[in-house]
């Protein structure tokens, strides 16, 4: 029940934070399916635990450590061509100078094996980590010489506008182009989930404030976190609408509806998720042919409609034994109530048996009709 904490000297915070990336999320999910375990990652305390039977937990424990270290090693052999105030056209400059297969760069650094990922703006090195600084130096020379360079490379000040530290695992926003630590942007989104008053989510760079686009949110958040963000955004929209919109009254239903304008009759809102019908004026069950005020009275006192129906009707009386309402349409003055009592319809005296009731009718009222 407590699970097994994953511990290893090589699992530094930088390695554990890889679980917040898309690659790390995929590793965790695939290992869960492969080993039949559940892996819990506490991103705030950087704590990792595995749940399941002892033999499966041991297998998942070892494979998880191995996969994370391999992913970290792979990340160390990547050079990002965007971020940290790099010129936005750096990848184009690299292709222009060295060709789409980076053959010219390979010739300048003998023995290096490079691969360019055009979609992600990343250069991957295979083997020989000691050659990476030389490749980075050449790339940075091109970046410095580019007339599109935004800011300087040798910047000792803070880079990320959120944590005010040097950018790690850089992410450039699609809209405004400002660069942040990926983890900082993820934390900003999670803060918005917890505090619904922080929507829309905007760039925090000084004098910017542009709204972070949906394409960025899809890149930063994975799985249920993105759904949580959408639900929180919807909740913030309803909260700040000033009563113009409300959630469907069914428990846990995510649908919303527009409230009827003041002074207008309520229209039915038929929920597409739970199929309930709600009055958009009083927010109770839809009530055709009844005003909202009248329906509220019936909701507060369910017997009020029955009392109103009984008024002025000689053929309707209440059993003195249990209070049940009886309507006598025809027949003699002996009535058997649902509670089992035998009632005299004339004076409402009740008896335990029908013979007693008939005797009462004959002796007191002189007739049974």
C-alpha positions as CSV (number, residue, x, y, z in Angstrom):
1,X,0.0,0.0,0.0
2,X,2.9,2.4,0.7
3,X,4.7,1.5,-2.5
4,X,8.4,1.4,-3.0
5,X,10.4,4.6,-3.3
6,X,12.7,4.7,-6.3
7,X,16.1,5.6,-5.1
8,X,19.4,5.7,-7.0
9,X,22.5,7.9,-6.7
10,X,22.2,8.9,-10.3
11,X,18.6,10.1,-10.0
12,X,19.4,13.8,-9.6
13,X,16.6,16.4,-9.6
14,X,17.5,17.1,-13.3
15,X,16.9,13.5,-14.1
16,X,13.6,13.2,-12.2
17,X,12.3,16.4,-13.8
18,X,12.4,14.5,-17.2
19,X,9.2,12.8,-16.0
20,X,7.4,16.2,-16.6
21,X,8.4,16.0,-20.3
22,X,6.4,14.2,-23.0
23,X,9.2,11.6,-23.3
24,X,9.2,11.0,-19.6
25,X,5.4,10.7,-19.5
26,X,5.5,8.1,-22.2
27,X,8.2,6.1,-20.4
28,X,6.1,6.0,-17.2
29,X,2.9,4.9,-19.0
30,X,4.7,2.2,-21.1
31,X,6.4,0.8,-18.0
32,X,3.1,0.7,-16.1
33,X,1.5,-1.3,-18.9
34,X,4.5,-3.6,-19.4
35,X,5.0,-4.4,-15.7
36,X,1.4,-4.2,-14.4
37,X,2.4,-1.6,-11.8
38,X,1.3,1.9,-10.9
39,X,4.1,4.6,-10.9
40,X,3.4,7.8,-8.8
41,X,5.5,10.9,-9.4
42,X,5.3,13.7,-6.9
43,X,6.6,16.6,-9.0
44,X,6.6,19.1,-6.1
45,X,8.8,16.9,-3.8
46,X,10.5,15.1,-6.7
47,X,9.6,11.8,-5.2
48,X,8.9,8.6,-7.2
49,X,7.1,5.5,-5.9
50,X,6.0,2.2,-7.5
51,X,3.0,0.2,-6.4
52,X,2.2,-3.4,-7.2
53,X,3.3,-7.0,-6.3
54,X,6.9,-7.2,-5.0
55,X,8.3,-9.0,-8.1
56,X,6.6,-6.6,-10.5
57,X,7.7,-3.6,-8.4
58,X,11.3,-4.7,-8.5
59,X,11.2,-5.1,-12.3
60,X,9.6,-1.7,-12.8
61,X,12.0,-0.1,-10.3
62,X,15.1,-1.2,-12.3
63,X,13.6,-0.5,-15.7
64,X,12.5,2.9,-14.6
65,X,15.9,3.9,-13.4
66,X,17.5,2.6,-16.6
67,X,15.0,4.3,-18.8
68,X,15.4,7.7,-17.1
69,X,19.2,7.6,-17.1
70,X,19.1,6.7,-20.8
71,X,16.7,9.5,-21.6
72,X,18.9,11.9,-19.6
73,X,22.0,10.8,-21.5
74,X,20.1,11.3,-24.7
75,X,19.1,14.8,-23.7
76,X,22.7,15.6,-22.9
77,X,23.6,14.8,-26.5
78,X,21.0,17.3,-27.9
79,X,21.7,20.8,-29.0
80,X,18.6,23.1,-29.2
81,X,18.5,25.6,-32.0
82,X,15.9,27.8,-30.4
83,X,15.6,29.3,-27.0
84,X,17.9,31.3,-24.7
85,X,17.5,34.3,-27.0
86,X,18.8,32.5,-30.0
87,X,17.9,34.0,-33.4
88,X,14.6,32.5,-34.6
89,X,16.2,31.6,-38.0
90,X,19.2,29.7,-36.5
91,X,18.2,26.4,-38.0
92,X,17.9,28.0,-41.5
93,X,21.4,29.5,-41.0
94,X,22.7,26.0,-40.1
95,X,21.2,24.5,-43.2
96,X,22.5,27.3,-45.3
97,X,26.0,27.0,-44.0
98,X,26.3,23.2,-43.6
99,X,23.6,21.7,-45.7
100,X,20.4,19.8,-44.6
101,X,22.5,16.7,-43.5
102,X,25.0,19.0,-41.7
103,X,27.8,17.6,-43.8
104,X,29.8,20.8,-43.6
105,X,29.7,20.8,-39.8
106,X,30.7,17.1,-39.6
107,X,33.8,18.0,-41.7
108,X,34.7,20.8,-39.3
109,X,34.4,18.4,-36.4
110,X,35.9,15.1,-37.6
111,X,34.4,12.0,-35.9
112,X,31.1,13.6,-34.9
113,X,27.8,11.9,-36.0
114,X,25.0,14.5,-36.2
115,X,21.3,14.3,-37.0
116,X,19.1,17.4,-37.5
117,X,15.4,17.2,-36.4
118,X,13.8,19.9,-38.4
119,X,10.4,19.7,-36.7
120,X,11.9,20.2,-33.2
121,X,14.9,22.4,-34.1
122,X,17.3,20.0,-32.4
123,X,20.6,18.5,-33.4
124,X,21.4,15.1,-31.9
125,X,24.9,13.7,-31.3
126,X,25.5,10.0,-31.4
127,X,28.4,8.9,-29.2
128,X,31.6,10.9,-28.3
129,X,30.1,13.4,-25.8
130,X,33.5,15.1,-25.7
131,X,32.8,16.6,-29.1
132,X,29.7,18.4,-28.1
133,X,31.4,21.6,-26.8
134,X,33.2,22.1,-30.1
135,X,29.9,21.7,-32.1
136,X,28.1,24.1,-29.7
137,X,31.0,26.6,-30.1
138,X,30.5,26.6,-33.9
139,X,26.7,26.9,-33.6
140,X,27.1,29.8,-31.2
141,X,29.5,31.6,-33.6
142,X,26.8,31.5,-36.3
143,X,24.2,32.7,-33.8
144,X,26.4,35.7,-32.7
145,X,27.1,36.7,-36.3
146,X,23.4,36.6,-37.3
147,X,21.9,40.1,-37.7
148,X,18.6,38.6,-36.3
149,X,20.2,37.9,-32.9
150,X,17.9,39.0,-30.1
151,X,20.0,40.1,-27.1
152,X,23.5,38.8,-26.4
153,X,24.8,35.3,-25.8
154,X,27.2,36.1,-23.1
155,X,24.4,37.2,-20.7
156,X,25.2,36.7,-17.1
157,X,21.8,38.0,-16.0
158,X,18.6,36.1,-15.5
159,X,17.0,34.7,-18.6
160,X,13.7,33.1,-17.6
161,X,11.2,35.8,-16.6
162,X,9.5,33.5,-14.1
163,X,12.4,32.0,-12.1
164,X,14.9,34.7,-13.0
165,X,17.5,32.1,-13.5
166,X,19.4,30.8,-16.5
167,X,16.9,29.0,-18.8
168,X,16.8,25.2,-18.5
169,X,15.1,23.0,-21.1
170,X,14.1,26.2,-23.1
171,X,10.7,26.6,-24.5
172,X,9.8,29.5,-26.9
173,X,6.2,30.6,-27.0
174,X,4.7,30.4,-30.4
175,X,2.8,33.7,-30.2
176,X,5.3,36.3,-28.8
177,X,8.5,34.3,-29.1
178,X,9.7,34.8,-25.5
179,X,11.8,32.0,-24.0
180,X,11.1,30.4,-20.6
181,X,12.2,27.3,-18.7
182,X,9.7,24.6,-19.7
183,X,9.2,23.6,-16.1
184,X,8.4,27.2,-15.1
185,X,5.7,27.4,-17.8
186,X,4.3,24.0,-16.6
187,X,4.2,25.4,-13.0
188,X,2.4,28.5,-14.3
189,X,-0.3,26.4,-15.9
190,X,-0.7,24.2,-12.7
191,X,-1.0,27.4,-10.7
192,X,-3.8,28.5,-13.0
193,X,-5.5,25.1,-12.4
194,X,-5.4,25.7,-8.6
195,X,-6.3,29.4,-8.7
196,X,-9.1,29.9,-11.3
197,X,-8.7,33.7,-11.2
198,X,-5.5,33.6,-13.3
199,X,-7.1,33.1,-16.7
200,X,-6.4,33.8,-19.5
201,X,-2.8,32.5,-19.1
202,X,-0.5,35.2,-20.4
203,X,3.3,35.6,-21.1
204,X,4.9,37.0,-18.0
205,X,7.8,38.7,-19.9
206,X,8.1,42.4,-19.1
207,X,5.8,44.6,-21.2
208,X,4.4,41.6,-23.1
209,X,1.2,40.0,-21.6
210,X,0.3,38.2,-24.8
211,X,-2.1,35.3,-24.3
212,X,-0.3,31.9,-24.4
213,X,-1.7,30.0,-27.4
214,X,-3.4,26.6,-27.3
215,X,-0.6,25.0,-29.3
216,X,1.8,25.9,-26.5
217,X,-0.5,24.5,-23.8
218,X,-0.8,21.2,-25.8
219,X,3.0,21.1,-25.9
220,X,3.6,21.9,-22.3
221,X,0.9,19.7,-20.6
222,X,0.1,16.1,-21.2
223,X,-2.7,13.6,-20.3
224,X,-5.1,14.7,-17.6
225,X,-3.3,17.9,-16.8
226,X,-4.5,19.5,-20.0
227,X,-8.1,18.4,-19.3
228,X,-7.7,19.8,-15.8
229,X,-6.6,23.1,-17.3
230,X,-9.6,23.2,-19.7
231,X,-12.0,22.5,-16.8
232,X,-10.4,25.2,-14.7
233,X,-10.6,27.7,-17.6
234,X,-14.3,26.9,-18.0
235,X,-14.9,27.4,-14.3
236,X,-13.1,30.8,-14.4
237,X,-15.2,31.8,-17.3
238,X,-18.4,31.0,-15.5
239,X,-17.2,32.7,-12.3
240,X,-16.3,35.9,-14.0
241,X,-19.5,36.0,-16.2
242,X,-21.3,37.9,-13.5
243,X,-24.1,35.4,-13.4
244,X,-24.6,35.3,-17.1
245,X,-23.6,31.6,-17.2
246,X,-24.1,28.7,-14.8
247,X,-23.0,25.1,-14.6
248,X,-25.6,22.4,-15.1
249,X,-27.0,21.6,-11.6
250,X,-26.4,17.8,-12.0
251,X,-23.5,16.8,-9.7
252,X,-20.1,16.8,-11.5
253,X,-21.7,17.7,-14.9
254,X,-19.3,19.9,-16.9
255,X,-22.0,21.6,-19.1
256,X,-22.9,25.3,-18.8
257,X,-25.9,27.2,-19.9
258,X,-26.8,30.9,-20.4
259,X,-29.1,32.3,-17.7
260,X,-32.4,33.8,-18.9
261,X,-32.4,37.6,-19.1
262,X,-34.2,39.4,-16.2
263,X,-37.9,39.8,-16.8
264,X,-38.1,37.0,-19.3
265,X,-39.6,33.5,-19.0
266,X,-37.3,30.6,-18.4
267,X,-36.5,28.4,-21.3
268,X,-35.5,24.7,-20.9
269,X,-31.8,23.9,-21.0
270,X,-31.5,20.3,-22.2
271,X,-28.0,19.1,-21.1
272,X,-26.1,17.2,-23.8
273,X,-24.0,15.5,-21.1
274,X,-26.5,14.3,-18.5
275,X,-29.7,14.8,-20.4
276,X,-31.4,16.7,-17.6
277,X,-33.8,19.6,-18.3
278,X,-33.2,22.8,-16.3
279,X,-35.2,26.1,-16.2
280,X,-32.8,28.8,-17.2
281,X,-34.6,31.3,-14.9
282,X,-35.0,29.6,-11.5
283,X,-32.4,26.8,-12.2
284,X,-34.7,24.1,-10.9
285,X,-36.1,21.2,-13.0
286,X,-37.9,22.5,-16.1
287,X,-41.6,23.1,-15.2
288,X,-43.9,23.7,-18.2
289,X,-47.3,25.3,-17.5
290,X,-46.2,26.5,-14.0
291,X,-44.5,29.8,-13.1
292,X,-41.1,29.7,-11.4
293,X,-42.6,31.2,-8.2
294,X,-45.3,28.6,-8.1
295,X,-43.0,25.7,-8.7
296,X,-40.6,27.0,-6.0
297,X,-43.6,26.9,-3.6
298,X,-44.3,23.3,-4.5
299,X,-40.6,22.4,-4.2
300,X,-40.4,23.9,-0.7
301,X,-43.7,22.3,0.4
302,X,-44.6,19.3,-1.7
303,X,-48.0,19.0,0.0
304,X,-49.1,22.5,-0.9
305,X,-50.3,21.5,-4.3
306,X,-52.3,18.6,-2.7
307,X,-53.8,21.0,-0.1
308,X,-54.8,23.4,-2.8
309,X,-56.4,20.6,-4.8
310,X,-58.4,19.4,-1.7
311,X,-59.9,22.8,-1.0
312,X,-63.7,23.0,-1.4
313,X,-64.2,19.4,-2.4
314,X,-66.7,17.4,-0.3
315,X,-65.6,14.1,-1.8
316,X,-62.1,14.6,-0.4
317,X,-61.2,14.1,3.3
318,X,-58.2,13.0,5.3
319,X,-57.9,9.9,7.5
320,X,-57.6,10.9,11.1
321,X,-55.5,7.9,11.9
322,X,-52.7,8.5,9.4
323,X,-53.5,11.8,7.7
324,X,-53.7,10.1,4.2
325,X,-55.9,12.0,1.7
326,X,-58.9,10.0,0.6
327,X,-61.2,10.8,-2.4
328,X,-64.5,9.0,-2.2
329,X,-66.1,8.8,-5.7
330,X,-69.0,6.4,-5.0
331,X,-70.2,3.7,-2.7
332,X,-71.3,3.6,1.0
333,X,-69.9,5.6,3.8
334,X,-67.5,2.8,4.9
335,X,-64.0,3.5,3.5
336,X,-60.9,1.4,4.1
337,X,-57.8,3.6,4.2
338,X,-54.4,2.5,3.0
339,X,-53.2,2.4,6.6
340,X,-55.6,-0.4,7.3
341,X,-58.2,1.5,9.3
342,X,-61.9,1.4,8.5
343,X,-63.2,5.0,8.4
344,X,-66.7,6.4,8.7
345,X,-67.0,8.9,5.9
346,X,-69.6,10.9,7.8
347,X,-67.7,11.7,11.0
348,X,-64.2,10.2,10.1
349,X,-64.2,8.0,13.2
350,X,-62.0,5.0,12.4
351,X,-62.1,1.3,13.5
352,X,-60.0,-1.8,13.3
353,X,-62.6,-3.9,11.5
354,X,-65.2,-3.4,8.9
355,X,-68.0,-4.8,11.1
356,X,-67.3,-2.2,13.7
357,X,-67.5,0.6,11.1
358,X,-70.8,-0.8,9.8
359,X,-72.3,-1.1,13.3
360,X,-71.3,2.5,13.9
361,X,-73.0,3.7,10.7
362,X,-76.2,1.9,11.6
363,X,-76.3,2.9,15.3
364,X,-75.1,6.5,15.0
365,X,-75.9,7.6,11.5
366,X,-78.9,5.2,11.0
367,X,-77.7,4.3,7.5
368,X,-74.6,3.0,5.7
369,X,-75.1,5.2,2.7
